[in-house]
Amino acid sequence: MWHFTPIHSWRAYVPLSDKGGPVAFVENLGISFTRSERDVVEGIMPITPEVHQPHGFLHGGATISFLESLASKGAENNTDFSKELPFGIDIHIRHRKSGKSGILHGSATLSHQEDGKQFWYCVAFDDDGDVISEGEILTKIVPLSRLEEKRREREVQKISKSSQ
């Protein structure tokens, strides 16, 4: 796991244990990574009342968060944090079936890469192997230099607006 620590205008990454910091959202959902490689990430998430919608079924947003966490971990596995950062930029997930209990299993498999973008085929399924949700998540690896350039552009825009 990684944790941001501010250094000048950008952040350095230092390994963290599985507790605390930026992984808190993943932990709050109970997500565990069971396989983590450059081209495939697998994990599990318990289906509990904490991730149900008001009618007692697995919330679609929790499922999407689970799948995005898997794809994001895959993007991290392909990132040189000294030079770049990964971002999720697009999600297309279809819900096929609802769940009430058990374990949600999932995988994010790198379909292809182009122009710094990574296309991840993602699928979540229940204990019986039935597909709950599936689709594609797009991530992008952005150079730190580009992020710094965007930050400077925003500062110039702020100054320009305040002087008007």
GROMACS elastic network, one bead per residue, 0.5 to 0.9 nm:
[ bonds ]
;  ai    aj funct       b0    kb
    1    14     6  0.82461   500
    1    15     6  0.54832   500
    1    16     6  0.51742   500
    1    17     6  0.63597   500
    1    18     6  0.64179   500
    1    19     6  0.89860   500
    1    22     6  0.84440   500
    1    23     6  0.72054   500
    2    13     6  0.57029   500
    2    14     6  0.55482   500
    2    16     6  0.54370   500
    2    17     6  0.83574   500
    2    21     6  0.84464   500
    2    22     6  0.73997   500
    2    23     6  0.79936   500
    3    12     6  0.79835   500
    3    13     6  0.53757   500
    3    14     6  0.54355   500
    3    15     6  0.62795   500
    3    16     6  0.60968   500
    3    21     6  0.63963   500
    3    22     6  0.61422   500
    3    23     6  0.83087   500
    4    11     6  0.56125   500
    4    12     6  0.57475   500
    4    13     6  0.50880   500
    4    14     6  0.68492   500
    4    21     6  0.85627   500
    4    22     6  0.79652   500
    5    10     6  0.85320   500
    5    11     6  0.53878   500
    5    12     6  0.55027   500
    5    13     6  0.65467   500
    5    14     6  0.75533   500
    6     9     6  0.70146   500
    6    10     6  0.59997   500
    6    12     6  0.65213   500
    7    10     6  0.54967   500
    7    11     6  0.52557   500
    7    12     6  0.64319   500
    8    11     6  0.75714   500
    9   148     6  0.77351   500
   10   144     6  0.77832   500
   10   147     6  0.87597   500
   10   148     6  0.76882   500
   12    81     6  0.74718   500
   12    82     6  0.71156   500
   13    81     6  0.66912   500
   13    82     6  0.78822   500
   16    19     6  0.74192   500
   16    20     6  0.79679   500
   16    21     6  0.78692   500
   16    23     6  0.89350   500
   17    20     6  0.75654   500
   18    21     6  0.88939   500
   18    23     6  0.70926   500
   18    24     6  0.87253   500
   18    27     6  0.81553   500
   19    22     6  0.89967   500
   19    23     6  0.70563   500
   19    24     6  0.71260   500
   19    27     6  0.77183   500
   20    23     6  0.61699   500
   20    24     6  0.54895   500
   20    27     6  0.84388   500
   21    24     6  0.58663   500
   22    25     6  0.71850   500
   22    26     6  0.84937   500
   23    26     6  0.53648   500
   23    27     6  0.62645   500
   23    28     6  0.86633   500
   24    28     6  0.59333   500
   24    29     6  0.86495   500
   25    29     6  0.64258   500
   25    30     6  0.86637   500
   25    31     6  0.89081   500
   26    29     6  0.53490   500
   26    30     6  0.63534   500
   26    31     6  0.54359   500
   26    32     6  0.79580   500
   26    65     6  0.85150   500
   26    66     6  0.78721   500
   26    69     6  0.71804   500
   27    31     6  0.58712   500
   27    32     6  0.78666   500
   28    31     6  0.77311   500
   29    45     6  0.69011   500
   29    46     6  0.78935   500
   29    50     6  0.80146   500
   29    51     6  0.72934   500
   29    62     6  0.76460   500
   29    65     6  0.86195   500
   29    66     6  0.78394   500
   30    44     6  0.81020   500
   30    45     6  0.54979   500
   30    46     6  0.63312   500
   31    43     6  0.68130   500
   31    44     6  0.56899   500
   31    46     6  0.74534   500
   31    66     6  0.70223   500
   31    69     6  0.84232   500
   32    42     6  0.86314   500
   32    43     6  0.54092   500
   32    44     6  0.54125   500
   32    45     6  0.65329   500
   33    36     6  0.67179   500
   33    41     6  0.72486   500
   33    42     6  0.58815   500
   33    44     6  0.66270   500
   33    70     6  0.76973   500
   33    73     6  0.87824   500
   34    41     6  0.76440   500
   34    42     6  0.54699   500
   34    44     6  0.71820   500
   35    40     6  0.74950   500
   35    41     6  0.53052   500
   35    43     6  0.67065   500
   35   107     6  0.88810   500
   36    39     6  0.83152   500
   36    40     6  0.63450   500
   36    42     6  0.65163   500
   36    43     6  0.85730   500
   36    70     6  0.86706   500
   36    73     6  0.74397   500
   36    74     6  0.69664   500
   36    77     6  0.77042   500
   37    40     6  0.53037   500
   37    41     6  0.59297   500
   37    42     6  0.89501   500
   37    73     6  0.88315   500
   37    74     6  0.67547   500
   37    77     6  0.65345   500
   37    78     6  0.87929   500
   38    41     6  0.77773   500
   38    73     6  0.89686   500
   38    74     6  0.58375   500
   38    75     6  0.76288   500
   38    76     6  0.83809   500
   38    77     6  0.51351   500
   38    78     6  0.57399   500
   38   110     6  0.80598   500
   39    74     6  0.66294   500
   39    75     6  0.87829   500
   39    77     6  0.83236   500
   39    78     6  0.84004   500
   39   108     6  0.81332   500
   39   109     6  0.57862   500
   39   111     6  0.82119   500
   39   120     6  0.87658   500
   40    70     6  0.86269   500
   40    71     6  0.83846   500
   40    74     6  0.64654   500
   40   107     6  0.69698   500
   40   108     6  0.56060   500
   40   110     6  0.61838   500
   40   120     6  0.87029   500
   41    70     6  0.57836   500
   41    71     6  0.70984   500
   41    73     6  0.70355   500
   41    74     6  0.58639   500
   41   106     6  0.83351   500
   41   107     6  0.55719   500
   41   108     6  0.52744   500
   41   109     6  0.66458   500
   41   110     6  0.89002   500
   42    70     6  0.66349   500
   42   105     6  0.76181   500
   42   106     6  0.55930   500
   42   108     6  0.64762   500
   42   109     6  0.86125   500
   43    66     6  0.84865   500
   43    67     6  0.89181   500
   43    70     6  0.69885   500
   43   104     6  0.83979   500
   43   105     6  0.59725   500
   43   106     6  0.54139   500
   43   107     6  0.64344   500
   43   108     6  0.89760   500
   44    66     6  0.83440   500
   44   103     6  0.65286   500
   44   104     6  0.55151   500
   44   106     6  0.61819   500
   44   107     6  0.88517   500
   44   124     6  0.89769   500
   45    63     6  0.88882   500
   45    66     6  0.72755   500
   45   102     6  0.88414   500
   45   103     6  0.57699   500
   45   104     6  0.50434   500
   45   105     6  0.65862   500
   45   106     6  0.83567   500
   46    51     6  0.85739   500
   46   101     6  0.75413   500
   46   102     6  0.61237   500
   46   104     6  0.59292   500
   46   105     6  0.86859   500
   47    50     6  0.79638   500
   47    51     6  0.64271   500
   47    52     6  0.76119   500
   47    57     6  0.88497   500
   47    58     6  0.66183   500
   47    99     6  0.74827   500
   47   100     6  0.65192   500
   47   102     6  0.54154   500
   47   103     6  0.55434   500
   47   104     6  0.63457   500
   48    51     6  0.56920   500
   48    52     6  0.67080   500
   48    58     6  0.79226   500
   48   100     6  0.75331   500
   48   101     6  0.60914   500
   48   102     6  0.76931   500
   48   103     6  0.87385   500
   49    53     6  0.82133   500
   49    56     6  0.70786   500
   49    57     6  0.82582   500
   49    58     6  0.80728   500
   49   100     6  0.82910   500
   49   101     6  0.83299   500
   50    53     6  0.85868   500
   51    57     6  0.82331   500
   51    58     6  0.58799   500
   51    59     6  0.58537   500
   51    60     6  0.89420   500
   51    61     6  0.86614   500
   51    62     6  0.60326   500
   51    63     6  0.86022   500
   52    55     6  0.74665   500
   52    56     6  0.53448   500
   52    60     6  0.86416   500
   52    62     6  0.81254   500
   52    99     6  0.88974   500
   52   100     6  0.75246   500
   53    56     6  0.57024   500
   53    57     6  0.56339   500
   53    58     6  0.60531   500
   53    60     6  0.80396   500
   54    57     6  0.75276   500
   54    59     6  0.84952   500
   55    58     6  0.89365   500
   56    59     6  0.85241   500
   56    99     6  0.89135   500
   56   100     6  0.65767   500
   57    60     6  0.88954   500
   57    98     6  0.63178   500
   57    99     6  0.56629   500
   57   101     6  0.82411   500
   58    61     6  0.86360   500
   58    62     6  0.72906   500
   58    63     6  0.74886   500
   58    98     6  0.62364   500
   58    99     6  0.52399   500
   58   100     6  0.56978   500
   58   101     6  0.79497   500
   59    62     6  0.53168   500
   59    63     6  0.66040   500
   59    64     6  0.88702   500
   59    98     6  0.84081   500
   59    99     6  0.86910   500
   60    63     6  0.50485   500
   60    64     6  0.61961   500
   60    65     6  0.85497   500
   60    95     6  0.72097   500
   60    98     6  0.84640   500
   60   133     6  0.84620   500
   61    64     6  0.50195   500
   61    65     6  0.60344   500
   61    66     6  0.85001   500
   62    66     6  0.61183   500
   62    67     6  0.86934   500
   63    66     6  0.50089   500
   63    67     6  0.62973   500
   63    68     6  0.85582   500
   63    95     6  0.88337   500
   63   104     6  0.83190   500
   63   124     6  0.74992   500
   63   132     6  0.84726   500
   63   133     6  0.73982   500
   64    67     6  0.51160   500
   64    68     6  0.59613   500
   64    69     6  0.84055   500
   64    91     6  0.84193   500
   64    93     6  0.70738   500
   64   133     6  0.81727   500
   65    68     6  0.50506   500
   65    69     6  0.59939   500
   65    70     6  0.86655   500
   66    69     6  0.51611   500
   66    70     6  0.65025   500
   66    71     6  0.89389   500
   66   104     6  0.88699   500
   66   106     6  0.79074   500
   66   124     6  0.84155   500
   67    70     6  0.51169   500
   67    71     6  0.63506   500
   67    72     6  0.85218   500
   67    93     6  0.89051   500
   67   106     6  0.68492   500
   67   107     6  0.72980   500
   67   108     6  0.70287   500
   67   122     6  0.62450   500
   67   123     6  0.72001   500
   67   124     6  0.71291   500
   67   133     6  0.89276   500
   67   134     6  0.85805   500
   67   137     6  0.82425   500
   68    71     6  0.50753   500
   68    72     6  0.58689   500
   68    73     6  0.84208   500
   68    88     6  0.77496   500
   68    91     6  0.79708   500
   68   108     6  0.84554   500
   68   122     6  0.83089   500
   68   137     6  0.68978   500
   69    72     6  0.50270   500
   69    73     6  0.60806   500
   69    74     6  0.86044   500
   70    73     6  0.51842   500
   70    74     6  0.63664   500
   70    75     6  0.87868   500
   70   106     6  0.77727   500
   70   107     6  0.66343   500
   70   108     6  0.57054   500
   70   122     6  0.81261   500
   71    75     6  0.62376   500
   71    76     6  0.86450   500
   71    88     6  0.82711   500
   71   107     6  0.81278   500
   71   108     6  0.53029   500
   71   109     6  0.77424   500
   71   110     6  0.83094   500
   71   119     6  0.88793   500
   71   120     6  0.62583   500
   71   121     6  0.84407   500
   71   122     6  0.74372   500
   71   137     6  0.67987   500
   71   138     6  0.81646   500
   71   139     6  0.76502   500
   72    76     6  0.61599   500
   72    77     6  0.85900   500
   72    86     6  0.74967   500
   72    87     6  0.74448   500
   72    88     6  0.67739   500
   72   108     6  0.89609   500
   72   137     6  0.89456   500
   72   139     6  0.72412   500
   73    77     6  0.62577   500
   73    78     6  0.88893   500
   74    77     6  0.50011   500
   74    78     6  0.66769   500
   74    79     6  0.89878   500
   74   108     6  0.73656   500
   74   109     6  0.81469   500
   74   110     6  0.78566   500
   74   120     6  0.85161   500
   75    78     6  0.52043   500
   75    79     6  0.64174   500
   75    85     6  0.89788   500
   75    86     6  0.60186   500
   75    87     6  0.79423   500
   75    88     6  0.86229   500
   75   118     6  0.73922   500
   75   139     6  0.66559   500
   75   140     6  0.77777   500
   75   141     6  0.75419   500
   76    79     6  0.50539   500
   76    80     6  0.81651   500
   76    81     6  0.82924   500
   76    85     6  0.78664   500
   76    86     6  0.62461   500
   76   141     6  0.88233   500
   77    80     6  0.84324   500
   78    86     6  0.85777   500
   78   141     6  0.84144   500
   79    82     6  0.86935   500
   79    83     6  0.82547   500
   79    84     6  0.64995   500
   79    85     6  0.65562   500
   79    86     6  0.66756   500
   79   141     6  0.68725   500
   80    83     6  0.56808   500
   80    84     6  0.58459   500
   80    85     6  0.75691   500
   81    84     6  0.51597   500
   81    85     6  0.59899   500
   81    86     6  0.86749   500
   81   144     6  0.87191   500
   82    85     6  0.85484   500
   82   144     6  0.82084   500
   83   142     6  0.85933   500
   83   143     6  0.58267   500
   83   144     6  0.55695   500
   83   145     6  0.78156   500
   84   141     6  0.63884   500
   84   142     6  0.53396   500
   84   145     6  0.80131   500
   84   146     6  0.88957   500
   84   147     6  0.87657   500
   85   140     6  0.82990   500
   85   141     6  0.56119   500
   85   142     6  0.53763   500
   85   143     6  0.65000   500
   85   144     6  0.67335   500
   85   147     6  0.89037   500
   86   139     6  0.67369   500
   86   140     6  0.56154   500
   86   142     6  0.61907   500
   86   143     6  0.88900   500
   87   138     6  0.86956   500
   87   139     6  0.54724   500
   87   140     6  0.53063   500
   87   141     6  0.64283   500
   87   142     6  0.75382   500
   88    91     6  0.79786   500
   88   137     6  0.74165   500
   88   138     6  0.60686   500
   88   140     6  0.63788   500
   88   141     6  0.89886   500
   89   137     6  0.78128   500
   89   138     6  0.56945   500
   89   139     6  0.54586   500
   89   140     6  0.67145   500
   90   136     6  0.82152   500
   90   137     6  0.57592   500
   90   139     6  0.70908   500
   91   135     6  0.78090   500
   91   136     6  0.61251   500
   91   138     6  0.63863   500
   92   134     6  0.83240   500
   92   135     6  0.54780   500
   92   136     6  0.52705   500
   92   137     6  0.62565   500
   92   138     6  0.86827   500
   93   122     6  0.81244   500
   93   123     6  0.87246   500
   93   133     6  0.65263   500
   93   134     6  0.53828   500
   93   136     6  0.63017   500
   93   137     6  0.78153   500
   94   132     6  0.86018   500
   94   133     6  0.54500   500
   94   134     6  0.54765   500
   94   135     6  0.60040   500
   95    98     6  0.77033   500
   95   131     6  0.85422   500
   95   132     6  0.60010   500
   95   134     6  0.67382   500
   95   135     6  0.88557   500
   96   131     6  0.65266   500
   96   132     6  0.51256   500
   96   133     6  0.53629   500
   96   134     6  0.77287   500
   97   130     6  0.79788   500
   97   131     6  0.68384   500
   97   133     6  0.70218   500
   98   132     6  0.61706   500
   98   133     6  0.86852   500
   99   102     6  0.80646   500
   99   104     6  0.84721   500
   99   126     6  0.73639   500
   99   132     6  0.73385   500
  101   104     6  0.85859   500
  101   126     6  0.89158   500
  102   126     6  0.72849   500
  102   127     6  0.66050   500
  103   125     6  0.86017   500
  103   126     6  0.62241   500
  103   127     6  0.60420   500
  104   124     6  0.64418   500
  104   125     6  0.58406   500
  104   126     6  0.50725   500
  104   127     6  0.69244   500
  104   132     6  0.83886   500
  105   123     6  0.83107   500
  105   124     6  0.55174   500
  105   125     6  0.52848   500
  105   126     6  0.61064   500
  105   127     6  0.73361   500
  105   129     6  0.85064   500
  106   122     6  0.72575   500
  106   123     6  0.54990   500
  106   125     6  0.62046   500
  106   126     6  0.87294   500
  107   121     6  0.80228   500
  107   122     6  0.56204   500
  107   123     6  0.56077   500
  107   124     6  0.67196   500
  108   120     6  0.57094   500
  108   121     6  0.55546   500
  108   123     6  0.67682   500
  108   136     6  0.86991   500
  108   137     6  0.85515   500
  109   119     6  0.83489   500
  109   120     6  0.52578   500
  109   121     6  0.51841   500
  109   122     6  0.64309   500
  109   123     6  0.88810   500
  110   113     6  0.77696   500
  110   118     6  0.68415   500
  110   119     6  0.58845   500
  110   121     6  0.63899   500
  110   122     6  0.88516   500
  111   118     6  0.76398   500
  111   119     6  0.54577   500
  111   120     6  0.55046   500
  111   121     6  0.61702   500
  112   117     6  0.84780   500
  112   118     6  0.61267   500
  112   119     6  0.54969   500
  112   120     6  0.75423   500
  113   116     6  0.67937   500
  113   117     6  0.55347   500
  113   119     6  0.62064   500
  114   117     6  0.52882   500
  114   118     6  0.67240   500
  114   119     6  0.85533   500
  115   118     6  0.84949   500
  115   140     6  0.85496   500
  116   139     6  0.84452   500
  116   140     6  0.56362   500
  116   141     6  0.53715   500
  116   142     6  0.72663   500
  117   138     6  0.68029   500
  117   139     6  0.56412   500
  117   141     6  0.64282   500
  118   137     6  0.82830   500
  118   138     6  0.56821   500
  118   139     6  0.51259   500
  118   140     6  0.60795   500
  118   141     6  0.80502   500
  119   136     6  0.67357   500
  119   137     6  0.61065   500
  119   139     6  0.66543   500
  119   140     6  0.89115   500
  120   135     6  0.83384   500
  120   136     6  0.54812   500
  120   137     6  0.51780   500
  120   138     6  0.61713   500
  120   139     6  0.78439   500
  121   134     6  0.76117   500
  121   135     6  0.58934   500
  121   137     6  0.66762   500
  121   138     6  0.89510   500
  122   133     6  0.82348   500
  122   134     6  0.54828   500
  122   135     6  0.53786   500
  122   136     6  0.57127   500
  122   137     6  0.70036   500
  123   131     6  0.70378   500
  123   132     6  0.76932   500
  123   133     6  0.58340   500
  123   135     6  0.65504   500
  123   136     6  0.86137   500
  124   130     6  0.85334   500
  124   131     6  0.59400   500
  124   132     6  0.54949   500
  124   133     6  0.52250   500
  124   134     6  0.61958   500
  125   128     6  0.77426   500
  125   129     6  0.54846   500
  125   130     6  0.52440   500
  125   133     6  0.69528   500
  125   134     6  0.86414   500
  126   129     6  0.52846   500
  126   130     6  0.55381   500
  126   131     6  0.66492   500
  126   132     6  0.65916   500
  127   130     6  0.74995   500
  128   131     6  0.89318   500
  129   132     6  0.89095   500
  131   134     6  0.72326   500
  142   145     6  0.83695   500
  142   146     6  0.67843   500
  142   147     6  0.72009   500
  143   146     6  0.53390   500
  143   147     6  0.66624   500
  143   148     6  0.88633   500
  144   147     6  0.50148   500
  144   148     6  0.61735   500
  144   149     6  0.85587   500
  145   148     6  0.50935   500
  145   149     6  0.61688   500
  145   150     6  0.87168   500
  146   150     6  0.62220   500
  146   151     6  0.86084   500
  147   150     6  0.51037   500
  147   151     6  0.62059   500
  147   152     6  0.87426   500
  148   152     6  0.62871   500
  148   153     6  0.86606   500
  149   152     6  0.52177   500
  149   153     6  0.62866   500
  149   154     6  0.88017   500
  150   153     6  0.50092   500
  150   154     6  0.62856   500
  150   155     6  0.87349   500
  151   154     6  0.52036   500
  151   155     6  0.63799   500
  151   156     6  0.88381   500
  152   155     6  0.50483   500
  152   156     6  0.62974   500
  152   157     6  0.86661   500
  153   156     6  0.51798   500
  153   157     6  0.62653   500
  153   158     6  0.87310   500
  154   157     6  0.50073   500
  154   158     6  0.61838   500
  154   159     6  0.86774   500
  155   158     6  0.50768   500
  155   159     6  0.62413   500
  155   160     6  0.85184   500
  156   159     6  0.51587   500
  156   160     6  0.60435   500
  156   161     6  0.86083   500
  157   161     6  0.61073   500
  157   162     6  0.85825   500
  158   161     6  0.51572   500
  158   162     6  0.61183   500
  158   163     6  0.86482   500
  159   162     6  0.51720   500
  159   163     6  0.62298   500
  159   164     6  0.88780   500
  160   163     6  0.53974   500
  160   164     6  0.66591   500
  161   164     6  0.54408   500
